[in-house]
Structures are given as C-alpha cells and as structure tokens.
Amino acid sequence: MGDIQSIDTTLKALYNAYSGTVYVKSDTATADTARRFETTSKKLRDVIITVKTYAQLFGDSAGQTYPVAADGTFSITQIDISTLYFKNATAGQNGTVHILAVND
C-alpha cells in the first residue's frame, strides 16, 4: 500500500484517463416494424439519441411505448444497444433516429 499522495496521484490518473471510441449511427425507417441499431450485443455508455423528421416509440423487443417527438433527444448512461428497439409512432411516417455514444 502506498502513501496517501501516491494513491491520490493514481486515482487522479485513472479519473483523467479516457477510454472507448466514438459510436455514431443513423437509421431511417423503411417500414412500421420495430428496428434496432445493432442485432448483436454492443455495450455503449454516454448515449445520446435524437429523433428527426417524425416521432418514434422506444422500448424493448416486447413493446415500444416510450414516445420521442421529432427533434426530441434523450440520453442513457450505459446500455447494450442491441436491446433498444424503436419504431414509427405513426404508421407511414418514416422517422430518422441518430445516435452518438462511446463504445464501452
């Protein structure tokens, strides 16, 4: 065990270290069925999701009920993005969803 000063220095270095790379994707609906950004496990952190053009509904594979209006944004701290599904809130209004995050 080191002295308090060396432990403090180590903790500061860990706190200031950056890891992960940028994850960015966009998706525009081509049908009214639920879709997702990834079909296999993909863990992300500091996720920002923006809806453009038309409202979308978000949720899991069983149902999408969380509404986000056009030009709306929401964030999630940590998620396996393959578990997040979304679809058009109104049939035929093919919305676009953008995502910006950090790969975990």
C-alpha positions as CSV (number, residue, x, y, z in Angstrom):
1,M,0.0,0.0,0.0
2,G,1.4,3.4,-1.0
3,D,1.2,6.7,0.9
4,I,-1.8,8.9,0.5
5,Q,-0.1,11.2,-2.0
6,S,0.7,8.3,-4.4
7,I,-2.7,6.8,-4.1
8,D,-4.2,10.3,-4.8
9,T,-2.0,10.6,-7.9
10,T,-3.0,7.2,-9.1
11,L,-6.7,7.9,-8.6
12,K,-6.4,11.2,-10.5
13,A,-4.7,9.5,-13.4
14,L,-7.4,6.9,-13.6
15,Y,-10.1,9.5,-13.4
16,N,-8.5,11.6,-16.2
17,A,-7.8,8.6,-18.5
18,Y,-10.1,8.3,-21.5
19,S,-11.1,5.0,-23.0
20,G,-13.5,4.0,-25.7
21,T,-14.1,5.2,-29.1
22,V,-17.0,7.1,-30.7
23,Y,-20.0,5.2,-31.9
24,V,-22.3,7.0,-34.3
25,K,-25.1,5.7,-36.4
26,S,-28.3,6.8,-38.1
27,D,-31.4,4.9,-39.1
28,T,-34.4,5.8,-41.2
29,A,-37.4,3.6,-41.1
30,T,-38.5,1.8,-44.2
31,A,-41.5,0.2,-42.6
32,D,-43.6,0.5,-39.4
33,T,-42.0,-2.5,-37.7
34,A,-39.6,-2.2,-34.8
35,R,-35.9,-2.0,-35.6
36,R,-32.6,-1.5,-33.7
37,F,-29.2,-0.2,-34.3
38,E,-27.4,-3.5,-33.6
39,T,-28.5,-7.1,-33.8
40,T,-25.7,-8.5,-31.6
41,S,-24.6,-7.3,-28.2
42,K,-22.9,-3.8,-28.3
43,K,-22.3,-2.1,-25.0
44,L,-22.3,1.7,-25.0
45,R,-22.0,4.5,-22.5
46,D,-22.9,8.2,-22.5
47,V,-25.5,7.6,-25.2
48,I,-27.4,10.5,-26.9
49,I,-30.3,9.6,-29.2
50,T,-32.0,12.2,-31.4
51,V,-35.2,11.8,-33.4
52,K,-35.6,13.7,-36.6
53,T,-38.4,14.2,-39.1
54,Y,-41.1,12.0,-37.4
55,A,-41.8,10.9,-33.8
56,Q,-40.7,7.4,-32.7
57,L,-41.6,5.0,-30.0
58,F,-38.8,3.3,-28.0
59,G,-38.7,0.2,-25.8
60,D,-37.6,-3.4,-25.7
61,S,-38.3,-6.4,-28.1
62,A,-41.7,-6.9,-26.4
63,G,-43.0,-3.4,-27.0
64,Q,-42.2,0.1,-27.8
65,T,-44.2,2.7,-25.8
66,Y,-41.8,5.5,-24.8
67,P,-42.6,8.4,-27.2
68,V,-40.0,10.8,-28.5
69,A,-41.2,13.6,-30.7
70,A,-39.5,14.8,-33.9
71,D,-36.4,16.9,-32.9
72,G,-36.6,15.3,-29.4
73,T,-33.5,14.0,-27.6
74,F,-32.9,11.6,-24.7
75,S,-29.8,10.0,-23.2
76,I,-28.9,6.8,-21.4
77,T,-25.8,6.3,-19.4
78,Q,-25.0,2.6,-20.1
79,I,-26.8,0.2,-22.3
80,D,-26.5,-2.8,-24.6
81,I,-27.8,-1.0,-27.6
82,S,-29.0,-4.3,-29.2
83,T,-31.8,-4.3,-26.6
84,L,-33.2,-0.9,-27.6
85,Y,-36.0,-1.2,-30.2
86,F,-37.8,1.7,-31.9
87,K,-40.5,2.2,-34.5
88,N,-42.6,4.9,-36.1
89,A,-45.1,6.5,-33.7
90,T,-47.5,7.0,-36.6
91,A,-47.8,4.4,-39.4
92,G,-46.2,5.6,-42.7
93,Q,-44.3,8.4,-41.1
94,N,-40.8,7.0,-41.5
95,G,-38.7,8.8,-38.9
96,T,-34.9,9.0,-38.7
97,V,-33.0,8.3,-35.4
98,H,-29.4,9.4,-34.8
99,I,-27.2,8.0,-32.0
100,L,-23.9,9.3,-30.6
101,A,-22.2,7.3,-27.9
102,V,-18.9,5.9,-26.5
103,N,-18.0,2.3,-27.1
104,D,-17.6,0.6,-23.7
